[in-house]
């Protein structure tokens, strides 16, 4: 939650119902931990060093570690792998209502479909340690979590420890922020939700430069802790300021070692951009993918709000406008570590848990 930055905790102001009414803002409110199992070997990690019993040979330890690594987070059986030979993951915001009602049961249903990794949403209501236990019980790994920039700026050590507790490799920020939120005058009736809309709609090029500075500072500390900071795009990042866009300026000003990227292919397409072009231009920066689709016929835009006939409407993968064959083909040349299905609400034709079955089968059977 964010407190001491914009007032009371966001959870008190933002309902998922209000998110559903403005579903194209929903993404804004959303380390690999090696396990050395012993086969007669006992080992522990101390300050980055491995301490072994004298009775265990180096060869035995290496063999055990190699076997464990082969079954680790990013080595998943091919029967449930994507065209990138990565596990098919799910951003849990997609099943947010189900998670609110029955988190443990929902996670088990997600795993039963075939998903093997999940990405956490900052809207989760379950206490972190309880959620970690539920993930373990369901057999789900969690390589990435979504965070808000103000909470990383105000309590980074606590957030890093939480990320490590979950076993995350990536701490992914979902929206930019501003140095002085008080300069915005949102509709009081909309609470903090209105503030987010006002900020995202009113970002200046100087705001993007300020964000780049903050991301570099936070990213350096996250890197020192053994994790990786990343940024997740929507569509508003491609608003133009003369000859440049906020996104391109952000990429130019952030340190490639401190700030990696999660490419939301759906939102980039809504913005009129080609995900293939960005994957090709910045193969080393993109480490995560969000895979979503929108119905054909939308009008490209960089504004979040809109109910015009050309507004993008979410749909299941394979039923919309986005050609993921060419995107995955380009992603093969990038350094993608994880990918997550994310379908935006509202779910008007079927339940979310039904929709993610279609999404999963589409990716599993996609040939590049």
N, C-alpha and C positions, 0 to 999 in steps of 0.2 A: 504494500500500500504506500501511498505518498502522503506524508503528513509533514507539517512544518514547511512545506514548499508552496502548496496551493490551497492550504486549509485542511479541512477534514479528510479522512481517508476516502479515496475514490469510490471504494465499494459502497459507501453510504449514499452516493449520489448517482451512480450509473447503474441502471438496471439493464438486464439483458433484453427486456422488452423494448426499451428505448433504443438499444443497439440495433434490434431487428428492424426498427423503422428507418434507420439510417445505416443499413448493413455495410455500406462501403466505407464506414469508419471503424468497423469492428476490429480490424487487424491492428488499429492503433492502441486498443486496450488489451491487447493480448501480450568434462575432461575425461575424456575417456579415463575411467579408473581401472587400471590393470589389476587383475586378480591372479595372484600366483598360488594356485592350488597345488598342494604337495602330494606326490606319490611316494610316501616315505620321506618327503623332504619338509623341513620347516624353515620358513623364511619370513622376514619382516622388513619393511622399509623404514629407514631412519634417515631423515634429512637427505633423501634422494639416494641413499646407499642401501644395498641389500646385505643383510647379515644372515649367514647360513650356519646350521649346525655343522660341526666338524665331520660328523658321520656321513654327511651328504656330499657326494662328489660334485664338482662343477658340471660335469657332463650330465649327471642326473638332474641337477637343477635346471640347466639350459633346456633339456628335453621336456621337463614338466612345464617350464615357462612357455616354450614354443607351442606345446599342445594347448595350453590355456589361451594363448594369444590367437591361435587358429580358430577358437570358438568365441572370440571376443565380440565386442559391439559391432564392429564394422565387417566381420566375416560371418555372413549369414547364409544358410543353405539356399542354393539357387532356386528351389521350388517357390520360395516366397521373395525372390529378389526382383528388383526393377531392371529395366534395360541397362542401367549403369552398374549392375551387379552389386547394388546396395540394398539393404533392407528397406521395405516399403514402410514409411512412417506416417503418422497422423498428427497434425496440430490439434490439440485437444479442445481448442475453442470450437471446432466443428461440432462436437458433441457436448457443448457447454451446458445445455439444459439437463441432459442426462447425467452429466457429472455432478451437477448441483443436487439432483434427486438421489442418485445412487452411485457414488464414485467408484467403489470397489466393484460393484456389479458391471458398471459400464466398461471399466478397464478390462475385465475378463471377456466381455463381449467383443471389444476391440481386438483383443489378442486372438479370440476364436475365429474372427474373420481372416486373420493371417498377418495383421500388422505386428511388427516386431520392435518398432521404436515409436516413441511419441515425443512431441515437443510441448512443453508446458506453457500454459497461458497465464498471464498475471491476474486474470479474473478468477482463478481457481479459489474456491471457498474452503477447501479442505486444508487443515494445518499441514505444513510441509512434511513433518516426520510421519504423520499418518499417511500422507499421499505417497511418500517413499515406500512405506511398507506395502501399500496396495499395489504399487508398480511392481515390486518384487514378487508379490503373491501372484500377479498376473503374468509374470515373466517378460515384462516390457522394459526395454532400455530407454534412457532419456539423455541423448547426446546434446540437446540444446534446450534452453529455456528462454522465454521472452521476458524482457525487463523494461522498465521505464527509466529514462536518463536521470530525472531528479532523484530517484531512490538510489541509483548508483553513485551519484555525486554526493549524496548526504550520508549514506551508510554502506560504502563499498565493502569494507572488511566483512560485514555481516552477510552481504549478498554473495560474496565470493565463497564464504563458508557454506552457505546454503547450496550454491551451485555444485560445490564439491560433494556435499552430502548426497545430492541427487545423482552424482556421477556424470555431470555435464562436462562437455568439452568446450561448448560455445555459450557465451552470455550475449544474447541477441537483443538489441534495442529496437523497439518497434516504431517509434516516432521521434522526431526532433523536439527540442524545447527552445525556450528563449531565456535570456538573462533577466528580463523584467516582465513577468506576466501581467503586472498591474497596468501596463500600457493598453491592454485590451479591455474592452467594455462589453462583455457578452450579455445575452439576455438572462436576467436574474432567475427567471422561471426555469431555465435549463440547467442551473447549477454548474458543477464542474464539467459536465458534458458540453455545455455551451462554451466554456472556456477553451476546451480542446478544439472545438470547431473554429472558434475565433482565431486561435493561435495558428492552426494549420492553414487557415484561409488567408492569414495576414503575414505569413513569413516573408522576410526581406532577404536580399542577398547577404546583407551583413549578419542576419540571423544564421544563415547557413555557414558563414565563416566562423561565427561564435561556436556553433555546434561542432565544427571540425576541430576547433581547439579543445573543446571539452572531451570529445571522443578520443583524441590523441592522449590527453592526460589520463583518462580512465583506462583506455586501452593499454597504456604502458604498465599501469599497476596490475591489471588483469593478467597481462603477459608474465609479469614477474611472479604471479601466483600460480603459473603453470596452465592457465586457461586462455581463451581467445575471445576478444570482443568482436561482435559483428553488428551490422545494421541491416534491417529488413525494410524494403521499400513498399510504398503503396503507389498511387499514381500522381499525387500532388507534387512529388519531388521534381517532376519534369516541367513544372511551371517555368516559363522563360523570363529572364531578366536581361533584356537586350539580346546579346548574342550567346548567352550561356543559360544553362538550367541549374536549378538548385542541386540536383543530383550530380551532375558532372562537376560542379564546383566542389561539392562535398568529397567526391572521389579524388579530385586533384589535390585537395588540401589535407586529407587524412593520410597518415603514415600507413603504407601497405602492410607493414609488419604488425602494427597495433590494431588496425581496423580491417577486418574481412567483411564479406558481404553475403547476405542471404537474398537471392534473387527470387522475388515473387513474380513468376512468369505471367500470371493472370493480370495483376495490376499493371505491370510494365506494358502489356499489350493494350490494356484499356487506355493507357497514356499515349498510345500511338507509337510505342517503341517496339523494337524487335529484340527479344531476349537473346536470339542467336548472335546479333551484332555485339551485345555487351559481353556475352560469354567468350566470344572470339577475341575481343579487344582486351579483356581483363581476365584471362584464364587463371591467374594466380590469386586474384582477389575473391572470386566466388568460391565459397566452400559449402554453402547450403542452398537448397532449392525449395520453393513452395510451388506446388503443382495444383492449379485450380482452373476452372473453365467458366466462360460466360456465353450465353446464347448468341447466335449470329445476329448481326444487324445493329449492334450498338454503335454509337457515335464516339470516337476517341475523345478523351477529355483529361484534363489535369485537375478538375474541380471534384471535390468529394460529394457535394450535395447536388441533387437534381432528380426530378421526377418526370422529365420530358420523355417523349416516345423513344428517344435514342439512348436513354440511360441503360447502362449495362445490367443484365439480369443473370444471377449465378445459376449454374446448372451442374449436373454430374459430368465427370471427365468423359470425353469422347462424344458428348452430345452438344458441344458448343463450337466455338469459332477457332480454337487454338490447336495448331498442329504440333503435337508434342514429339512426333518422330524427329523432326528437324531440330527441335530444342535439345532432346536427349543426345542426338548425334553430335551437336556442338558441345554439350556438357561433357562428353567423353574425353575431350581435350583439355578440360578445366580440372581443377583439383577438388571436386565435389566430395565431401565427406558424409553428407546425409541429405535426405530428401523427405519432404512431408506433404501429404495430401492436406489441403485446406479448402473446404467448401463453405462459402459464405451463406449465412441465413438470409432470408427466411426459407424454411423448407416447406413449400406449398404443395408439392406433389407426392411426397413420401416422407417418412420419418428420417431423421439424420442417420440413425444406425442402418437404415436400409440404403440410404444414399452412399454411405462410405463403403458398402459392399460393392456397389457398381464401380466406384472410384478405384477400389483395390483391384478388382478383376481387370479393369481397363489397363492399369499400369503393368500388372503381372503378365498380361498377354500381349503387350505392345512390342512389336518387332521394329528395331532400328536398322 
